[in-house]
Amino acid sequence: MRSVFLIFVVAAATGAVACSSSAARGTDAPPPPPIAAGAAAAVQQPIARYIRATGSLMAEEQADVAAETAGRVVAAPIERGTRVGQGAELIRISPTETEAQLKEAEANAAQIEARLGLAGGAFNVDAVPEVQNAKAGYELAQSEFARIKSLLDQRVVSQSEYDQRRTQMEAARQQYEAAKNGAAQQYQSLQAARARVALARKSLSDTVVRAPFNGVVAERLVAAGDYVTRGMKVAVVVRVNPLRVQLTIPEQFVSAVAVGQPVTFEVDAYPNRTFEGRVKYVSPALQAAQRALTVEAVVPNGAGELKPGLFATARIEQPARTPATLVPAKAIQTTAGTSRVFVVNGDHVEERIVTTGETVGDLVEITKGVTAGERVATANVARLSDGAKVQ
């Protein structure tokens, strides 16, 4: 009886297992449908390549404006940040002393001009009154000597009287020459007096310190009431249109940089905006510490948006175009700094780790991982995996 019961239990268990297997086979899920991945062929075409560099914006020109004469500051009409034109007044120094010096110099010059008989014309030594008097005396002595000489020939006058007239004529000639030399010396004194007038006028004009060029006042270092000395810095003026962007170029790109090349750059102050300039200066030597080349590009800044000191990330276009393999940007999936594409191979895709290069519109250069002609998936890329079925 017990043996019969065991046989029944075993048979029941076997039947249950068989039923379970049949049920399991009846609930198997169908394979997932293929993913619509789209496809685009990798193309090869010449593209412009760029040198990437970083640097800072700097003023085109910066002048430390100094006083050229000493005195008390009586006005300082500018403030830091004031836009000024060339020749605009920065500070004014008291002109009292320099005006007096100018009047004195002009009076001395006028006195010498009157002595020389100048009336605004060119200097003529024979027109000087003293010279004219001496010349008249010399001519009179000459005529007297000629008359005495003729009388001596007729034996009307004595030899001693003849010698006296000749001595008088020689004395008159020497007086005439001395008068001409004196007039020439006075004329040189007039030249010196006129030079003192010019210096006095310059000193008077220097009492107004002016901007050397169009720009912006970066600093004002004095105020009304301060006393300044000759050569003392009173303001700093910078030219901000155009600006210069100073870039550091890695050593391997030295041969690809030349004056006149276009430069595009971005600054953090204006996201998603690109500014343009042109290379104007290339350093003749590398910086030994960094093994890098210093390059400066001129950047228009008519609106004054860019400021000296901003950090810039720039690109310099290389002159030669070289072939590159390009794929649509939407075909690339980047995770944690690693870029990958899915190459369509028949009814499935293969995952490829790639290295990217330049961006050309909607296309991205692939420097490693894909060759020209291979097709890459462009749709539902986030859903794909290596070996996934696609259509």
LINUR-V190878 format. One record per pair of residues at least 4 apart in sequence whose C-alpha atoms are under 7 Angstrom apart, sorted by the first residue. I is the first residue (numbers start at 1). GAP is how many residues later the second one is. D is the distance in whole Angstrom. If there is no record, write none. Layout:
I;GAP;D  I;GAP;D
//
This chain:
1;4;7  2;4;7  3;4;6  4;4;6  5;4;6  6;4;6  7;4;6  8;4;6  9;4;6  10;4;6  11;4;6  12;4;6  13;4;6  14;4;6  15;4;6  16;4;6  17;4;6  18;4;6  19;4;6  20;4;6  21;4;6  22;4;6  23;4;7  24;4;7  34;355;5  34;356;4  34;357;6  35;354;6  35;355;4  35;356;6  36;343;7  36;354;6  36;355;5  37;340;5  37;341;6  37;342;5  37;343;6  37;344;7  37;353;6  37;354;6  38;339;5  38;340;5  38;341;5  39;336;6  39;337;5  39;338;5  39;339;6  40;335;5  40;336;5  40;337;7  40;338;7  41;332;5  41;333;5  41;334;4  41;335;6  42;283;6  42;284;6  42;285;5  42;329;7  42;330;5  42;331;5  42;332;6  42;333;6  43;282;6  43;283;5  43;284;7  43;329;5  43;330;6  44;279;6  44;280;5  44;281;4  44;282;6  44;328;6  45;278;5  45;279;6  45;280;7  46;275;6  46;276;5  46;277;4  46;278;6  47;274;5  47;275;6  47;276;6  47;277;7  48;269;7  48;270;7  48;273;5  49;268;6  49;269;6  49;272;7  49;309;7  50;265;6  50;266;5  50;267;4  50;268;6  51;264;5  51;265;5  51;266;6  51;267;7  52;262;6  52;263;5  52;264;7  53;194;6  53;195;6  53;196;6  53;260;6  53;261;5  53;262;6  54;193;6  54;194;6  54;258;6  54;259;5  54;260;6  55;190;7  55;191;5  55;192;4  55;193;6  55;256;6  55;257;5  55;258;7  56;189;6  56;190;5  56;191;7  56;253;6  56;254;6  56;255;5  56;256;5  57;186;7  57;187;6  57;188;4  57;189;6  57;250;7  57;251;5  57;252;5  57;253;5  57;254;7  57;255;7  58;185;6  58;186;5  58;187;6  58;250;4  58;251;6  59;179;6  59;180;6  59;181;5  59;184;5  59;185;6  59;249;6  60;179;6  60;180;6  60;182;6  60;183;5  60;184;6  61;177;6  61;178;5  62;175;6  62;176;4  62;177;6  63;173;6  63;174;5  63;175;6  64;169;6  64;171;6  64;172;5  64;173;7  65;168;6  65;169;6  65;170;5  65;171;6  66;165;5  66;166;5  66;167;4  66;168;5  67;142;6  67;162;7  67;163;5  67;164;5  67;165;6  67;166;6  67;167;7  68;138;6  68;162;5  68;163;6  69;134;6  69;137;6  69;138;7  69;160;6  69;161;5  70;158;5  70;159;4  70;160;5  71;22;6  71;23;6  71;156;6  71;157;6  71;158;7  72;21;5  72;22;6  72;153;6  72;154;6  72;155;4  72;156;6  73;19;6  73;20;4  73;21;6  73;150;7  73;151;5  73;152;5  73;153;5  73;154;6  74;18;6  74;19;5  74;20;6  74;150;5  74;151;6  75;16;6  75;17;5  75;149;5  76;14;6  76;15;4  76;16;6  76;147;6  76;148;6  77;13;6  77;14;7  78;4;6  78;12;6  79;141;6  80;137;5  80;138;5  80;139;5  80;140;6  81;135;6  81;136;5  81;137;6  82;134;6  82;135;5  83;132;6  83;133;4  83;134;6  84;4;6  84;130;6  84;131;6  84;132;6  85;126;7  85;128;6  85;129;4  85;130;6  86;125;5  86;126;5  86;127;4  86;128;5  87;123;5  87;124;5  87;125;6  87;126;7  88;122;5  88;123;5  89;119;6  89;120;6  89;121;5  89;122;7  90;119;6  90;120;5  90;121;6  91;117;6  91;118;5  92;115;6  92;116;4  92;117;6  93;114;5  93;115;6  94;113;7  95;4;6  95;109;6  95;112;6  96;4;6  97;4;6  98;4;6  98;102;7  98;105;6  98;106;5  99;4;6  99;105;6  100;4;6  101;4;6  101;99;6  102;4;6  102;95;6  102;98;5  102;99;6  103;4;6  104;4;6  105;4;6  105;88;6  105;91;6  105;92;5  106;4;6  106;91;6  107;4;6  108;4;7  108;85;6  109;4;6  109;81;6  109;84;5  109;85;6  110;4;6  111;4;6  112;4;6  112;74;7  112;78;6  113;4;6  113;5;5  113;77;7  114;4;6  116;12;5  116;67;7  117;11;6  117;12;7  118;5;7  125;55;6  125;58;6  125;59;7  126;5;6  126;6;6  127;5;6  128;4;6  128;55;7  129;4;6  130;4;6  130;49;6  131;4;6  131;45;6  131;48;5  131;49;6  132;4;6  133;4;6  134;4;6  134;38;7  134;41;6  134;42;5  134;45;7  135;4;6  135;41;5  136;4;6  137;4;6  137;35;6  138;4;6  138;31;6  138;34;5  138;35;5  138;38;7  139;4;6  140;4;6  141;4;6  141;27;6  141;28;5  141;31;7  142;4;6  142;27;6  143;4;6  144;4;6  144;21;7  145;4;6  145;20;5  145;21;6  145;24;7  146;4;6  147;4;6  148;4;6  148;14;6  149;4;6  149;13;7  150;4;7  151;4;6  151;5;5  151;6;6  152;4;6  152;5;5  152;6;7  157;4;7  158;4;6  159;4;6  160;4;6  161;4;6  162;4;6  163;4;6  164;4;6  165;4;6  166;4;6  167;4;6  168;4;6  169;4;6  170;4;6  171;4;6  172;4;6  173;4;6  174;4;6  175;4;6  176;4;6  177;4;6  178;4;6  179;4;6  180;4;6  181;4;6  182;4;6  183;4;6  184;4;6  185;4;6  186;4;6  187;4;6  188;4;6  189;4;6  190;4;6  191;4;6  192;4;6  193;4;6  194;4;6  195;4;6  196;4;6  197;4;6  198;4;6  199;4;6  200;4;6  201;4;6  202;4;6  203;4;7  214;25;6  215;22;6  215;23;5  215;24;4  215;25;6  216;21;6  216;22;5  216;23;6  217;19;6  217;20;5  217;21;6  218;18;5  218;19;6  218;20;6  219;16;5  219;17;5  220;14;6  220;15;4  220;16;7  221;13;5  221;14;5  222;4;6  222;12;6  228;4;6  240;61;7  241;59;6  241;60;5  241;61;6  242;56;6  242;57;5  242;58;5  242;59;5  243;55;6  243;56;5  243;57;6  243;58;6  244;52;6  244;53;5  244;54;5  244;55;6  245;51;6  245;52;5  245;53;7  246;48;7  246;49;6  246;50;4  246;51;7  247;47;6  247;48;5  247;49;6  248;44;6  248;45;6  248;46;5  248;47;6  249;4;7  249;5;7  249;43;5  249;44;5  249;45;6  250;41;7  250;42;5  250;43;6  251;40;6  251;41;5  251;42;7  253;4;7  254;39;7  256;62;6  258;24;7  259;20;5  259;21;5  259;22;6  259;23;7  260;18;6  260;19;5  260;20;6  261;17;6  261;18;5  261;56;7  262;15;6  262;16;5  262;17;6  262;54;6  262;55;6  263;13;6  263;14;5  263;15;5  263;16;7  263;51;7  263;52;6  263;53;5  263;54;7  264;10;6  264;11;6  264;12;4  264;13;6  264;50;6  264;51;5  264;52;7  265;9;6  265;10;5  265;11;6  265;47;6  265;48;5  265;49;4  265;50;6  266;7;6  266;8;5  266;9;6  266;46;6  266;47;5  266;48;6  267;4;7  267;43;7  267;44;6  267;45;5  267;46;7  276;23;6  277;20;6  277;21;5  277;22;4  277;23;7  278;19;5  278;20;6  278;21;7  279;17;6  279;18;4  279;19;6  280;16;6  280;17;5  280;18;6  281;14;6  281;15;5  281;16;7  282;12;6  282;13;5  282;14;7  283;10;6  283;11;5  283;12;6  285;8;7  286;5;6  286;6;5  286;7;5  287;4;5  287;5;5  287;6;6  301;4;7  301;5;7  324;41;6  325;40;6  325;41;6  325;42;7  325;46;7  325;47;6  326;37;6  326;38;5  326;39;4  326;40;6  327;4;7  327;36;5  327;37;6  327;38;7  328;34;6  328;35;4  328;36;6  329;33;6  329;34;5  329;35;5  330;48;6  331;10;6  331;45;7  331;46;6  331;47;4  331;50;7  332;7;6  332;8;6  332;9;5  333;6;6  333;7;5  333;8;6  334;4;5  334;5;4  334;6;6  335;4;6  339;14;6  339;15;6  339;16;7  340;11;7  340;12;5  340;13;4  340;14;5  341;10;6  341;11;5  341;12;7  341;35;7  342;7;6  342;8;5  342;9;5  342;10;6  342;34;6  342;35;6  343;6;5  343;7;5  343;8;6  343;31;7  343;32;6  343;33;4  343;34;6  344;4;6  344;5;4  344;6;7  344;31;6  344;32;6  344;33;6  345;4;5  345;5;7  347;42;6  347;43;5  347;44;6  348;39;6  348;40;5  348;41;4  348;42;5  349;37;6  349;38;5  349;39;6  349;40;7  349;41;7  350;36;5  350;37;6  351;34;7  351;35;5  352;17;6  353;16;6  354;12;7  354;14;5  354;15;5  355;11;6  355;12;6  355;13;5  355;14;7  356;8;7  356;9;6  356;10;5  356;11;6  357;7;7  357;8;5  357;9;6  357;10;6  358;6;6  358;7;5  359;4;6  359;5;5  359;6;6  360;4;6  366;4;7  370;4;7  377;4;7  380;4;7  384;4;6
//
